[in-house]
Structures are given as structure tokens and as C-alpha cells.
Amino acid sequence: MARAPQNYASNLQLSSTVADIVGTVTTNTMVVVRKLSFYNSGTVNRTVTVHVVESSGAADTGNTLVVKAIPPGKTWNVIEIQGEILETGMKVQAKQDVGTDVNANCSGADIT
């Protein structure tokens, strides 16, 4: 088994439409999420929703991991996802309530 460190998202700008933070995991690979954080560069609170989506699924209320309001100028480290193992076909997605003030950073490792 080999582990390859990955930077899945680097200052990825969110919007009100879900975006892939960790893209669909390929066949014969698993992903371990080590760190996921969001930074609000705006001047008002922004609410971020994080989804862990199963194979062939879509982001919805049934797979919401966590929702949190981030104050302006603050970073939110999503401890709820640390160590999450994603299997083939799964992905992590996120969105913010309105605007484009929030940026995502995510790292971990591919296991093959």
C-alpha cells in the first residue's frame, strides 16, 4: 500500500453552487482527508456547508457533514472531517450561502 500526499484544494473560491473540494475518488484508490479549512475574506458572516457525497450521489441534506457560519477575517478548521476515509466514487463538496468571500484549502493522501 502506498501513500501519496496531496493538496486537493488550494485557495479554491467557493460560491453558492457546490464545488468539489476532493474530486471523485478513482478506482483502486482511497483518500484520507487530513485537513480542511475555510477562510472568510469578506466583511460579513458567511455560512459554509460541507458534504461527503457517496458514489453516484449528489450534495443534499442527507449527506451534509457540517454547516457553520464563519465570521469575517476568520478561518474555520473542519475537525469533523479529519481522518475521513473516502472510497472509490466518493467526494467532498462545499458551498457558501451567497457571494464568493470564502476560500477552501484541503490536504490529505491518496492510498493505492
N, C-alpha and C positions, 0 to 999 in steps of 0.2 A: 504494500500500500504506500503510495506516495502523496505527500502534501505539498501543494504549491501555493505560497502566499499570494493573495490577490487584493487589488484595490478595485472594488466593484463600482463605487461611485465617488467622484471627486468634485466637490462643489457643484453637484447636479442641482440645477434650479428647478424647484417644484412649481406647479400651477394647480388649478382646481380640477385638473384631469389626472387620473392616476398615472404614475411613471414607474418604470422598472428601476428598482434600486439594485436588486440582484436579479439578473435576467434568468430566463428559463434554464434550469439545470439540465445539462446534456446527459445522454445515456451513458451508463457505466461511470458516472461521477456523482459525488455528493459534495455539498458545500457546508462548511461550518462558518457561521457568522460570528465574528469576534467583536466588532464594534460598529455601531450605527449611531450617528449623531446628526442633529439638525440645528442650523443657526438661522435666527431671525434677524435680518439686516434692516428691517422696516422700522416704523415708528409706532406701530400698534401691535397688540397681541395677534398672533396667527395660530390657528388650530390645525394641527397635523394629524392625519390618520394613517396608520401603518397596517398593511395587510400581509398575511402569509398565505399565499394562494397555492392550492393543491394543483396537481396535474390537470390540464384542460379546464381549469376553473377561471373565474373572474373575480376581481375585487368586489366584495359586497359585505353587508353587515355580518354575515355568517363566518367570515374569516378575518374579521378585524382583530388585530392583536392588541392595539392600544390607540387611544386618542388623547392628545394633550395640547393645551394652549401654551405657546411659547411667548414670553414677554419680549419686547423689542430689545435688540442687542444681546440676547442671551442664547446659550447653546443648551440643547436637551440631548443628553446621552441616554439612549434607549436601552436600559439594563434588562428589560423584559425579553430582549431578543439575543442577548449574549449567550453563545454556545448552541444556538438553534441549529439543528442539522436539517438541511434541505435535501430531499431525494430527487431522483430523475423527474423532470417535468414541473417541479415546484419553482416558485419565485417569490420575491419580496417586492411589494409595491407600496407607494405612498403618494399622498396629495396634501395640499393645504386648502384651507377653506376658500379664500379668494386671493387674488394678486399673485405676485411672484417674488415675495420677500424672503422665502426660506430656501436654503441650500442644504443638500444632503451629502454626507460622507459615510462610506461603508467599506469595511475591510474584513477579510477572513481568509479562508483557504479552500482550494479545491482538493478533494481527496479522490484519487483514482487507484 
